[in-house]
Amino acid sequence: TGPYCYAGMGLPTKPLGGCREYVAQQTCGVGL
């Protein structure tokens, strides 16, 4: 839900910080 896990290349900078969107969409740019 935020760009806090977006490293710029689609890599989560904080995967344990609550970036479950990345785990679901493989892209931490979408806001579920």
PyMOL commands that set and color helices and strands:
alter all, ss='L'
color gray80, all
select helices_A, chain A and resi 3-5+20-25
alter helices_A, ss='H'
color red, helices_A
deselect
rebuild
show_as cartoon
